Amino acid sequence: MHFVTVRELRTQPGEVWKKLAEHHKLVVTRNGKPFAILTETSPTALEGDLQDLRSARFGQALQAVRADAKGQGIDKMTLEEINAVIMDIREVRRHEACD
């Protein structure tokens, strides 16, 4: 993976674009830590590229939810238990909406 700093992006954008054309992906760092990812795209690939990014973000969020559920010990709930919790929450929300 190739890296550029936020400062390089700001002060030498032409050089950053050349690096991007050469390496296709760049990690942008801020204070020495990854901050963003620059990746090439094209008008015909844009929608597919955005969908791929959304799918990757969704996968990361799902992993985080699963890890949180495991940490709370609720990863072994049955479907009936899950549905009961959902019904309870809906009931509380209905009462809050009426107040």
C-alpha positions as CSV (number, residue, x, y, z in Angstrom):
1,M,0.0,0.0,0.0
2,H,1.2,3.5,-0.8
3,F,0.8,6.5,1.5
4,V,0.5,10.3,1.1
5,T,0.0,12.8,3.8
6,V,-2.8,15.4,4.1
7,R,-0.1,18.0,3.7
8,E,1.1,16.4,0.4
9,L,-2.5,16.4,-0.8
10,R,-2.9,20.0,0.0
11,T,0.5,21.3,-1.2
12,Q,1.4,19.0,-4.1
13,P,-1.9,17.7,-5.5
14,G,-0.4,17.1,-8.9
15,E,2.1,14.7,-7.5
16,V,-0.6,12.9,-5.5
17,W,-2.7,12.5,-8.7
18,K,0.4,11.0,-10.4
19,K,0.9,8.6,-7.6
20,L,-2.7,7.6,-7.7
21,A,-2.5,7.0,-11.4
22,E,0.5,4.8,-10.8
23,H,-0.7,2.8,-7.8
24,H,-4.5,3.0,-8.2
25,K,-5.0,3.3,-4.4
26,L,-3.4,5.6,-1.8
27,V,-3.8,5.8,2.0
28,V,-4.0,9.4,3.2
29,T,-2.4,9.9,6.6
30,R,-2.9,12.6,9.1
31,N,-0.5,12.9,12.0
32,G,1.0,9.6,10.9
33,K,-2.2,7.7,11.1
34,P,-4.5,6.4,8.3
35,F,-7.3,9.0,7.6
36,A,-8.7,8.2,4.2
37,I,-8.4,6.1,1.1
38,L,-8.1,7.5,-2.4
39,T,-8.9,5.2,-5.2
40,E,-9.2,5.5,-8.9
41,T,-12.6,5.3,-10.6
42,S,-14.1,6.2,-13.9
43,P,-17.5,7.5,-15.0
44,T,-18.6,4.0,-16.0
45,A,-17.3,2.4,-12.8
46,L,-18.4,5.0,-10.3
47,E,-21.7,3.4,-9.3
48,G,-20.2,0.0,-8.9
49,D,-17.2,1.4,-7.0
50,L,-19.6,3.2,-4.6
51,Q,-21.7,0.1,-4.2
52,D,-18.5,-1.9,-3.3
53,L,-17.6,0.7,-0.7
54,R,-21.1,0.6,0.8
55,S,-21.0,-3.2,0.9
56,A,-17.6,-3.1,2.7
57,R,-18.9,-0.6,5.2
58,F,-21.9,-2.7,5.8
59,G,-19.7,-5.7,6.4
60,Q,-17.7,-3.8,8.9
61,A,-20.8,-2.6,10.7
62,L,-22.2,-6.1,10.8
63,Q,-19.0,-7.5,12.3
64,A,-19.0,-4.8,15.0
65,V,-22.7,-5.5,15.9
66,R,-21.9,-9.3,16.1
67,A,-18.8,-8.6,18.3
68,D,-20.9,-6.3,20.6
69,A,-23.6,-9.0,20.8
70,K,-21.1,-11.6,21.7
71,G,-19.5,-9.2,24.3
72,Q,-22.9,-8.8,25.9
73,G,-23.7,-12.5,25.8
74,I,-26.8,-12.0,23.6
75,D,-25.4,-13.7,20.5
76,K,-27.1,-16.9,21.4
77,M,-30.7,-15.5,21.6
78,T,-33.4,-17.6,19.8
79,L,-35.6,-16.0,17.2
80,E,-38.5,-16.1,19.6
81,E,-36.4,-14.1,22.2
82,I,-35.4,-11.6,19.6
83,N,-39.0,-11.1,18.4
84,A,-40.1,-10.7,22.0
85,V,-37.6,-7.9,22.5
86,I,-38.7,-6.2,19.3
87,M,-42.4,-6.4,20.4
88,D,-41.5,-4.9,23.8
89,I,-39.6,-2.0,22.3
90,R,-42.5,-1.4,19.8
91,E,-44.9,-1.3,22.7
92,V,-42.8,1.2,24.6
93,R,-42.5,3.4,21.6
94,R,-46.3,3.3,21.0
95,H,-46.9,4.5,24.6
96,E,-44.3,7.2,24.2
97,A,-45.9,8.4,21.0
98,C,-49.3,8.7,22.8
99,D,-47.9,10.8,25.7
